């Protein structure tokens, strides 16, 4: 016999008890509060930013396969949690390049940042300082070395260096960064020439932005962006004098395809702090650089923005760590969109990670508050993942916690 549930007419008092009318929340803070993932921030950023600026951030080179593959590699992992291993108090603090970071990631260098949102690097540096993580300023940044230091006076500031055709300009930037107290230099090696970023070409993306029929029509639903752009200081490079032209043209004018190991040695002699080489994409180069005595490596394909179909940094990570040793400072970027991506990288031997697009999505979504929200999201994802793995500290993460599942298998 099947028991029947007794039914009755709803009691009005009970209905009122369940009925919760919330006061509507409006404005930037409410918008950001609803963002639960970096992809949520990306969607907000796309709605609030003209296509040319958004696509400059969101896009990559050629068919954008390098970026797609990098993100897919992070999704193609399997975690192996330990059971009955209480991790009530999770400590995300880590030591990197002679200093402390409250989280196992920092903000990567990004160019033309004030174009995305007018607070630019000031928002990024301030948010990083408040969170206790490093901030990296790009040679192609739109805020000066000195102003970044003002925005993050007590935090860790790093400087990303391109070796330019005019070597004296590069040397001058190294000296200014050292005098401003930046503690780490990222010597970038993956941009001898500009990658083929077709979204930028199709959008007519230029520095400064050109007012065309297309850009005006695109801007009409986003008047706040143009208001900010037109009522704040002129957009220009803070460290370079050349402006005007497409991104490819500007990079072509500034970068030097003859960059070599001799340039690295010269900069190493000039720089008083830690030096890492950013843009390493194979094992032999990684071994050679560690043997040369650099302080660290960043496995990176420039966010897929240079050579399309380049190696996937996350997939390369275990091979490099195996060859250079677990004590070497190996970092990774490209494709990180979730705190689980960061946890997996640390488990497989990375000492640290860098986030670029995630930072810019937050910036476009809400300026400084948006960057703060991005850091909160990743921090929450990292802590939750570690607790579910039964891991209480960064040092407890091990390769056994992660399996990289295979889609692309090399033909030997």
DOZA-879667 format. One record per atom (N, C-alpha, C): z, y, x. Coordinates in steps of 0.05 Angstrom, whole numbers, plus 5000, padded with zeros to 4 digits. Last residue first. Example, Ala and Ser with C-alpha at 12.3 -4.5 7.8 and 13.67 -1.06 7.14 Angstrom:
2
514249555257514349795273515750015258515648865264515649105246515649345264
***
This chain:
412
435752086112436052036141433751866150436552576065434852346072434952316102442752776035440652806056439152546060443852855967444352675990442052706010446853205918444653235938445353065962451452995893448953025878446653025898457852705899455252755911453052785891464452985902462452805889459652895897469553005945467053155939465052955927476252945928473752805934471452975926482853115948480253205937478053005946487452965972487753075945485053135932486452816024486652606004486852705975486753286053484053196045484252976024492453656026491053486046488453386035497654126021494954046012493553886034502254306045502254036034499553936024501554836058501454636080501354356069502255096009499555076020499454856041507054735969506254945988503454895998507754335931509454575930508654795949504253905890504254035916505754295914502453615847504953545859505353665886498053795820497553605842500153495854500254165787499253915775498553705796501354565825503554435811502654165798496154705840497954595860500254445846494254915791492954685804494854545824497655355784497655135764496454885777496355675829499155575825499155335806490855775820491755645844494555515840490956045771489555785773490455635798493956505785494956315765493656045767490356725823493056645831494256445811485956845791485756645812488456545821488357235756487056985746486956775767490157635791492057485774490957225764485357805812487257675830489357525814483058025765481757805779483657655798486758435755486458205736485157975749485658775798488358665795488258415777480558915784480958765808483758625807481559195736479958955735480258785760484459625755485759435737484159175735480359885784482759775798484159565780475059715739476059875762478459735775473359335701475559515695476659665719468659055711469959025685472059235679467559175764465759275743466959255715471858895788471559185791469759305769470858365773473358495764473058805766466058295800466158265771468658405759467858365852466158565841465958535810471057895859472158165863470458375849467057515853469357515835470657785836463757615898462757675871465157695851467857475939466257725938465457785910473257185972471857215947470457485946474956706022474256986015472656985989480256296048477756336034477356636028483255896100483156126083480456136069482855436128485355576131485555806111480154826104479855116108482655246111481054286092481354386120480954676124481154106041479153986059479154116086485054436017485554146021483654016041482254916015484554886033485154596038478354775976477554856003479854826023481554665931479854455943479054525971483655185922485454955929483854735942478855455910480455535933482255305941477255215863475455215886476955275911481555335830481255065839479355035862480755875819482855805838482755515847473756025817476155915804478255855826469356165845469756295819472256205805465656185902468356145892468656305866460656255928460756095903463556065891462756385990460356325975460956135951466956186046466356346023463856236010472155966090469755906075469456116052474655856157474855976131472155916116478355576208475855556193476255666165481555576264481555746239478755746227483554926287481755166288481855316262486454476277487954716284486254966286483054066268484454166244486054416251476754096301479554046300480954186278471354116302472754326317475754286317469753666272468653706299470353906315472353686223472453446238471653486267470754196205473654146212473953896229465354086195466154276216469054226225465653716154464253646179465153826201468253986112469553756125468253676152464254436103467054476112468254226125459554356078459554356107462354346118460754436025459854166033459954136064461754986027463854806019463254516027456555196042458955216059461155026053450554886042452754956023455354966040444955146078447154956074449255066056439655476038441355446062443555246057436355605997436555326005438055286031434956266023435356086001435055796011438156676065436256456066436856276042441357106030439657126054437556906053444957015990443357265988441357296012448856645985446156565976444156795977453356866008453156855979450456785968452356766061452157046051451857046021453756266072450856326072450356596059459256086115458156256093455056266095465055996146462755846137461655986112467756386193467356386164464756226158472356246245469656226234469756266204476456536298475956396273473056406265476856746348479356686334478856536308472856476402473256656379475656566363471956146447474556276443474756476421467755826455467656096467470256246464469055396423469155356452469155626467467655626375470455556380470955526410462155656382463655896379466655846384460555116386460055306409461855556406461954916336463254816360462955006383458555216303461455236300462855146325453555046321454355326325457355356322453854496305453654566333454454856338454254546246456454446263456154526292452155146212451754876222453954806241453155666196451855486177451155206188456856266194456356016209455355806189458456756175455656676171454956416186462557096221461957046193458956976189467357006268464457016264463856926236472957416282471857176270468857216267478057666323475257676316474357406305483958076325482657806321479757846314483658656368484958476349483658206348480658986401483358906410484758696392474058956422475858946399478558846407470758936467471559196456473859186437469758406476471058556497472158826487466958286429469458146435471058306456462258576437464158656416466858536421460058266479460558546482462658646462459557756455461257796479461958086483455757876415458457786408460357826431451358006447452658216430455458136422450357506468451157726486452457946471448557216426451257156435452257366455444857716388445157476404448057436412439658056351442558006356442957736369434558196338434958086366437958036371434158436289433658146290434058026318438658896266437058836290436658526292438859356210439559106224437659046247436459836189438959836203439459586220431659746163431859966182434259946200432859306131430859276152430959506172436559536097437459336115435459296138432959886070435359996085436359786105429359526047428459726066430759836083432659236013431259096035430359296056434359635978436259505995434959366018429760195979430759945968432759825988431960885990430160655993431360405980436961226018434361266006432561036011440361366080440361296052437561356041443561346142440961306128441461226099448461376165447261626156444761586140454360976153451561006162450461266151459260946129459160906158456360946170458761036076460861176089460661156120452861156039454260986058456361156073453961465975452561436001454161256018454361825917454261545928452661545953458462395912455762275915455962005928464462365872462962435896460362275899463262395800464862325823463162375848459962465757462262655759464062575782456062075755455162355758457562545762458861595747457161625770456561925776461561675699463061635723461361695748457061725666458961945668460561925693454761225672453361465683455161705685458660915647457960865675456561105687458761125595461161155612460561105641453960975571454261255580456661295598450860495559453060495578453560785589446160505529448560375517451060385535442960795569443760915543446060765530441160515614443760665615444760755588436260325602438360135607441160265606433460805599433760635575435960435578433860955653434961125632435460965606431060555679433960585684435260755663425860635657427260385654430260415658424561155673424661095644426260835639429161305727426461235716426761185686432761535776432561575747429661535738435161095826432961275817432961295786441161075863439560985841437461195833440261225935441761225910440061135887438160575934440560735941439561005950435260165882435160335906437760465910431459695846434159775855433959935882427459525813427059775828429759885839428059035790429559255777428959525790425058725824424158755797425558985782428258765870425558865871424558915842432958515853433058795862430258915861431258005844432258165821432258455828429857825895427757895876428758055851431157875956432757895932430958005909430357576011428457655990429857655962434557866062433557656046431757766024433258266120434058246093432957996079435258006185433358156168434358116139439957796204438157936223436058096209444957606179443257806167441557946188448957276197446957156180444957356168453257456227450957356241448657256224458557916236456757776217454157706230465057906252462457946265460357776250470358196228468557986220465758046232476558336258473758406256472058166249483158536240481158316244478358426241486358976231487358766250485258546256485959676233484859436222485459206242487760166253489659946250488659706236484360566266485560576239487560346234482460416315484260646314485660666287479059996298481359936315483460166314475260286270476860086256479360016272473160606311474460736289476260536274470760206345472960386355474460506332466959996310468959826321471359996331463760446303465160336280467460156289461660506355463360716343464960616320458560056359460760086377462760296366454660176320456359946317458859976334452260616345453460646319455460416314450260396392452460586394453760636367445960086375448459956383450760146384441660126329442960316346445760206352441159656300439159726320440259926340447759356292445459526284443559566307451358836271450358956295447759096289456258936222453558866227452758986254462958746211461058896228458258766228468358856170466058686174463858846189475258896180472759046181470458846187481358876142479458756160476858906159488059036132485259116129483658986150493958906099492158806120489258886114498159476081497059206078495259136102499759986082501659796093500559506092495460276060496760366086498460156098490460286028492060046034493560086060488260786025488660646000490360396004487960926079489761076061490260926035484160556095486860536107488760696089479860756067480860486060483660456071479161236096480061246068480960976057477461046146479961196144480961206115472560806133474660646145477360786141470061056070470361056098472660876108466060726022468560866028469160836058461860396017461460676008464160826008459359936068461260026048460760326040456659666106455059796086456859896062460759426134459259636148457559796128466159306087463459246098462359486114472859116092470959326088468359266101477258666062475158706082473258916074484158556055481758686044479858726067489158036047487358206063485058316047494758096001492557946012490758136028498658315967499458205993497358036006497558595922497858305919498758175945497059115941499159055921499658755918492559045974495159125985497459055967488658935935489358735956492058795968488559415907489359165893490158955913486759765947489359805934490359555921481759545959483859555980486559595968479159605909479459345922481659345942479360165900480559975881481059705894476460325945479160425942480660245922471360125938473159995958476060085955470560355871469560215895471760085912470660715830473060685847472560525872465660665804466060885823468660875839462160065809464160215794465260425813457559955838458359775816460259915797457360355876455160345856455960165833461460255910461860465890459560475870459059865944461059785924461459995903455259745983454459925961456559905938457459076002456059336006455659485981463558746016461358785998460059066003467658256046466258506048463858516029472757936004470557926023469158206024479657896000477258015988475058036010482657236009482457526012479957626000487156695995484456825995484757125999492056445987490256336007487356446004497056975984495256775971493256675991499657306018501257185996499656975981499057226087497657296062499157156040500957466152501557326127499757416104497757376216499257526196499557356171494357116251496557266262498257416242490556866218489757056239492057236247494956706167492156716174491656936195499456326130499056486154496156476162501056386060499756246083499556446106504056255996503956416021502656246043505055995950502256025958501856185983509455545927509255755947506355775956512455355867509955335883509755585901517354985841516955245855514655225874516454475822517454685804516954965816514053975831513154215845513854455828515853295839516353555826515453785844512352775833512852945856513353225846510352425797513252425802513952565828503952345828505752345805508652335814498852725857501152545861502952565837491852775839494652865838496652645845486052885862487752645862490652735862479953165835482653195847484152935844473353205851475253055836477953085850467753645844469953535859471753385840463253975828463053685833465253595852464354505829464754365804464754065808462854625882465654655874466254515848457354525877458954365895461954385889455654935843455654655833457354475851455955365876457755355853457955065842451955225913454755275922456655255899447455195881448454955893451354985903446855735866447255525845448455275857445955965917448356035901448855825880441155715932443555685949446055755933437555865892438455585893440955555910434756325881437756325878438856045878429556375894430156235869433156215863430956955932428756775923429456645896438057065934435357075945433456875932441857315878441657205905438757215913445957715833443657575842443857465870450458025820450257755809448057585822449658525845452058355850451558065843444758675825445158685854447558515861445658635770443958435783444258435813448759105763449858845758448258625772445059505777447559475792448759205788440959405739440359415768442959365785443559445688442359195698441959195728449859785684446959775683445859535697455659495655454359585679451359575676458159245613458959515619457459645642456558725607456258905584456659195592457858515656455058535649454658725626463458525654462058685674459158725666464458135616465158415610463658605629462557695644461357765619461958055611466157685688463257725692461857815666470957575663470557835675467657895680469757045649470257245628469857525639469456825700466956845684467257025660474756835713472957025727470257045712478556795652477256675676475556895689480657095612482256875622481156735646480957705584479457555604481257345616484457995553483057765540481457605560485958395588487958195581486657945568481558725588482058555611484058335605482058965537479558825545480058635568486959215542486558995522484158835529485759595582487859385586487559155567481659915557481159745581483159525585482059875484481860005510481559805533486859615438484259725445484359825473489859165394489959275421487159365428492959175330490559155346490859295373498858825317497759095321495259075339498358245277498758375303497458655304501557925229499558135233500158275259502657295211503357485233501157675237504956865166503057085168503957285189509056515160506856445178504956675184512056785122513356715148511156655169508756805078509357055092510557005119508856265063506356385072506856635088514156225047513256075070510756185081514056545002515856615024515056475049510556264967509856524979511556605002509255594975511455784971510656054983503755254947504955394969507155584960505154684905504054944908505355094931504954034938506154234920504754504924504653324949503553594951504953784931506352774988506952934965506053214969501852295011503352535018503852694992502551604998501251854992503052094999501651005033503451215024501951475020498250445012498050685028499850895016500049765017500050005000500050255018
***
